[in-house]
Amino acid sequence: MGNTYCLGYRGYIYLNIGPDWPLNLFMGLILAAINAFFIFVMAPRVVFELKCIGFFIYFGCIVSYSITALKNPGIILTPWELELEEGNKEEKMCKDCDVYTEEGSEHCFECGICIKGYDHHCPLSGKCIGSGNIFAFYSFLAFIFSGLVYFSVWFIITINELGS
């Protein structure tokens, strides 16, 4: 569909990879490196409770990113049906996709498709953020922020232990 790659069955899209898929691989490598750093460097130096919190944060980061990068962002599939009555229904038809667009949906020119609840095109996830994956995207951002806070706390604890 458009510039994206979809895996679907009977009108439902199960997996969707955007046109910026090489950035998905790059982000996956970065997240794998961060998790390896946590497992091999950070986790052995903290108490069990902080290990559990760290595993939750870093595992949640990978899961939420994977869902954001692979889930259907809200691609509009239904073709626009021509209505015979007068009116300005033409304004709600995407000229590029030939689909009926709802309020809040937009055509993404990078992906070449219309997205329900279009928020933005995110190059880090390699595709659009829309109504289908926006919760996972915000979860990913929350886990990233939590991971930065966790790393800061770990760094302060490590520095204090080295100073003692």
C-alpha positions, 0 to 999 in steps of 0.5 A: 500500500503506497510506499509501505509494506503490509501483511494483511488478510481479508481486509485487515492489516496485521503488520505494516512497515513504513518506507523508512524501514532501515531506520527501524533496523538502526533503532532496533540495534540501538535498543539492543545495545542499551539493553545489553548495557543494562544487563551486563553493566548496570544490573550487576551493580544494583539491588534486586528491586532496582534490577526488576524496575530496570528490566521492566523499563527496558523490556517495555521500551523494546515492546512498545517500540516494536508495536509502534513500528509494526502495527497498522497506524490506521491505514484507510482501506475503504474506497470512496463511493460516489454519492449522487446527491449534491454537496461538497463531498469531494473535499473529503475524498483523497485525490491520491488514494481515492479513499473517503477520509474522515475528520482528523485523517490525512494523506502522508506523502512519505508513506503514500497512504491516508491515515486515520487520526494522523499525528505525524510521520515519525522517521524513528519508527519508520512510518506514520503515527496515527490512531492505530499506533499512537498509544504504543508510541506514547508508551515508547516515549514514556519508557524512554524517559523512564529509562533516562531517569533510571540511568541517571539514578544508577549513575548517581548511585555508582558515582557515590559508591566509587567515591566511598 
